[in-house]
């Protein structure tokens, strides 16, 4: 009798797990269903076929591509559907339908896509569409029907329209995720450089250098996501996240410079700790200020007022680096690289905050000078 209460508990747990699984995917599911329905009804109104299955199929395929991805890929997928249907529909008149005919149709449809210079996505969809034509339309051999081509076009166009108007993706979401991951690694790398300098630890400095080298690929990922987000923003209704996307677009090139200079800073830090154990006390603090500036800058894309604290921390790091003793070239080299990273972060902070006119901002070197460095 003690086991009976467990049944409702297990059911509630199962229902809760089901809700969690559906919550993140329900929008895409509803979007796909709506596109398939609208494409079917629209094809029925415009074309003679009372069962325009290829319109719905093309809509489902295209929605899968437009969800958080480039519209160009959706167009490519629809192009693959149309190409596969066209090639298969023409060839069926010559060789008929059946298992071996299906294999030949897939071979020829995919070969045609390759010969036309299509990408991998189009090639695959051409083959899939050839299979669907034979499987879904037993009467395909009775004659060529141009309406199937228009079904594919209607389905793809409907998917793009439904995605853009009723379920518009957030163009800044993917770039923001990629950029925040990059900022996390950049901030951590600078913090690890500071800790290695503070502890005079060669192994820690070398690990920090490896961390800094790994950030380059993350910058490239941000650039790719940013290009995709800019393209997505062209066909989605205006929304508040456009300003976030603009901030990333303005400032990421400058952040790229900061990442490169951080890598050089890490390499110089390794040399300093390895060849000369004596590190000025103010140097780790300056590098740590750079790390804190990165954290502030990362928050500034959603809350631009964080740009000013980030700029101030970078300026302070440059000021601390300017006070380092100049008797030792290795210390001067590290200090100069700290200032280089600080310049990059100050410029990036200004670009993030400059929603009015980024070209009206003063040169960063002038800001560092007027701040007492």
N, C-alpha and C positions, 0 to 999 in steps of 0.2 A: 504493500500500500504506500510505501514511501517513494516508489518509482513513478507513480501517477503524475505528481506535479512536474516531473521532468519533461513530460511530453509537451505541454504548452511552452515551457521554457525553451526547448529545442526548436519548436516551431517559430517562436518569436525570434530566436537567433538566426534561423534560416531566412525568415522574412527580412530581417535587418541586413543580412549579408546580401540578399538579392537587391534590396534598395540601394545599397552602396555600389554594387556593380552597375546598376542601371543609371545611377545618378550622373556619372561622368560620360555615359554614352547616349543618354536619352535624346539629347538635342540632335546628334548626328542621325539617330534612328528616325526621329520625327521628320527631320529634313529630307532624308532619303525617301521615306514613304510619301511625303507631300510632293516631291519632285516626280516620282514615278506616277502618282495619280494625275497630276496636272499634265504631264507629258502624254499619258494615255488619252485623256479626255481631249487634249488639244489636237492630237493626231487623228482621233475619230472625227473631229469637226472639219479638219483640213484635208484629210486623205480618204480614199475610197475603202481602205482596209478596215473592217469592223473590229479586228483584233490586232491592233498595232503593238505587238509585244516588243519589237525592237526599239520603239520609242521609250518604253519604260526601262528596258535594259540599258540603253545609252544614258538615260537619266541617272540610274543607280550608279553606273560606272563613273560618270562625271562628278556626281556629288561626293563620291569617295575621294576624288582627287582635289576637289575645291575645299574640302574640310581642312583648314589650317595649312593649305599648300597653295602653290602658284596657280593662277588661272590658266597659264600657258600649258601646264600639265593636263588640265581638264580638257582643253582644246585638242591636245595631242591624243588623249585617250579616245575622245569622240572620233577623231580622224581615223584611228585604228579600227574602230567599230565600222565606220562607213566604208573604209577600204576593204575590210574583210567581207562585209556583206556584198559589196559590189563585185569583187573578184569571184567569190563563191557563187553568186547568183548567175553570173555569166557562164561560168564553167559547168554548172549543174546542167545547163541545157545540152552540153556536149557529152558528159560522162554519166549523167544520172546521179542517183543517190544510193548510199549503202556504206558499209564499213570501209572498204578499201577506197571508195570515192571520197569519203570524209578525210582519210589520210592524205590523199592527193590534194584536196582542196586546202587543207591546212598548210601543206608544203608550199603550194603555189601562192596562197594569200600572204604568208610570211615572207616568201621570197620576193614578192612584188613590193612589200613594204621596205625590205632591205634595199632593193634596187632603186627605190625612190629616195633613198637616203634618210628614211625615218629612224627615229630613235628606238631604243629597246622597248619602251612602253607601247609605242604604236605597233611594233612588230608582233608583240605578244597578243595585243587586243585584236589584231587582224586575224590571227589564228583562232582565238576564242570565238570571234564573231562568225567565222566560217563554220565552226562546229555547231553553234547555236542555230544557224540558218537551216542546216540539215536536220538537227534534232527537233526544232520547234515547228518546222514547216514541212510536213511530209509531201505537200504538193508543190514544193519549190521547183521541181523539174518541169512543171507544166508551162512555164514561161517566165521571162525576165520581168520583174516588177520594180520599176524605178521608185515606187512609193517606199520601199524598204530603206532606200538611201535617205529619203526625206524624213523617215521615222528617226533614223540616227541623228540627223541634224536637229530635228525638233526636240528629241530627248536631251541632247547636249545643251542646246540653247535654254531649254526649260530649267535644267539643273543650275546653270550659271545664274539665271534670273532669280530662281528661288533662293539660292545661296546668298546672292548679293542683296536682295530686297527684304526677304523675310527672316533669314537666318545669317546675317552678315558676320563673318569671322572678325575677330579683333586683330587688326594688322600689327599691333604693337606687342601682342602676347608672346609670340615665339622670339622676336628680337630681345624682348625684356628678359626672358628666361636665360637666353644664351649670354647676354651681357652681364647679368647679375652673377652667373656662374664664373664668368671671366674676372669680374671685380673681386669675387671671393678669393680666387687663386692669386690675383695680383696683390691684394692686401696681405694675404698670408705669406707670400714670398717676401715682401718687404719686412714684415714682422720677423720672419726667420732670419733674414739678413741682419736685422738689428740685434736679435738674440745672439747670433754667431759672433758678431763684432763685440758685443758686451762680454761674452764668455771667452773670447779669443779662441774659439773652437773651430779648427780647420775642417773637421768632418761635417759639422753643422753648416759651415759656409758652403761647402761643396754640395750638400743636399739642397740648400737654398738656391744654388745656381741651377741644379737640375729642375727644381720647381719652376724657376723663372723661364727656363728654356721651353717648358711645356705649355706656356701660356700663348705662344704664337698660334698654335692650332686653334685655340679657343677664340682668338681674335678673328681668324678666318671664318670660323663658324658664325660669329656675330655678323660679319659682313654678308654672309650668304643669307642668313635669316632676315637681315635688314633689307636686302634687295627683294626678297620674297614679300616682306611686309609692305614695302613701298608699292610693289605691283598690286598687291591685294587691296591697298587703300584706294587705288584708282577706280575700282568698280564697286566699292562698298559705300554706303551712305556716310556722310560726315559724322564723326563722333569725337568725344573728348580725348581718346587715346591718340588721335592724330598728332597732338602737341608733343606727346611722349615720343612718338616715332620721329618727329622732327628733331627733338633734342638728341636722340641717338644718331640720327643722320648727320647732324652738324659736328658732333663731338667725337665720334668713334675714331676718325682718322687721327685725331690728336691723342687719344688713348693708345692707339697703336704705337705712336712715338714713345709714350710713357712706358709701355711694355718692353720695347726694344732697349730703352735706356736703363730700365730695371735689370735686364739681363746683363748689360755691360757693368752696371753697378755691382751685381752679384759676383761677376768674374773678377772685378778689381778688389772686392772684399776678400775673396779667397786668397788672392796674391798678398794683400796686406796682412792678413792673419797668419798666413803660412810663412812669409818671409820676415815678418817683423811683428812680434807679439804685442808690442806696445800700441794700443789704440786709444786715441783721445777720448775722454769721457763724453764729450758733447756729440760725438759722431753717432753712436747708437741711438741717442735721443732724436737726432735729426732724421734718421731713417725711420724711426718709429712714428714721427710726425707725418712722414709721407704715407705710411700705412693707414694712419687715422684719417688722413685726407682722402684716401681712396674710399674708406667706408662712408664718409660724408658724401662724396661725389656719387657713389652708387645709389644713395637714397635721394639724391637731388633730381633724378629723372621723373619721379612721381611727386616729389615735394621740392620744387626749385629753391626754396629758401635754404636748403642744406648746402647749396653751392657756395655760399659765402663762408660758412665755417670751414668747408673743404679748402677753399682758396686761402683762407687765413692760416690754416695748418701747413699748407705747402709753402707759403711765404715764410713762415717761421722756420721751417726746415731749411730753406735757402739761407736765412739769416744765420742759423747755427752753423751751417757749412761754411759761410763766409768768415767765421771767426776761428776756424781751425788753423793751427800753426802751419806756416808755409816753408818750414825748414826741410821737411821731408817730402820728396816728390810723390811717394806712394799715398800719403795722406791727402796731399793736394789733389791727386787724381781721383780718389774716392769722393772727396768733398765736391769737386767739380761735377762729378756724375750725380751726386745728390741734387745739386742745383739744376742740372738738366732735367731730371725727373720732376722736380718742383715746377720748373717752367712749363712742362707739358701738362701737369695737373692744374696749374693756374689757368692756362689757356682753355683747357677742357671745361673747368668750372665756369668760366666766363661764357663759353659757348652754350653750356646747358642753361644758364640763367638769362642769356640774351635773347629772349623771345621777340623783342622789338626789332633789333637790328644788330646782328653779331659783328658787322663791319664797323660799327660805331665805337666799339670797345677800344680802350688804349692798348698799345703793345704790352705784352707780358713783361718784357725786360724793363719797361718804364715803371710798371707797377712794383716790381721787385726793388728797383732803385728808390722809388718814393716811399717804400715801406721800411727803409732804413738798412737795406742789405748792401 
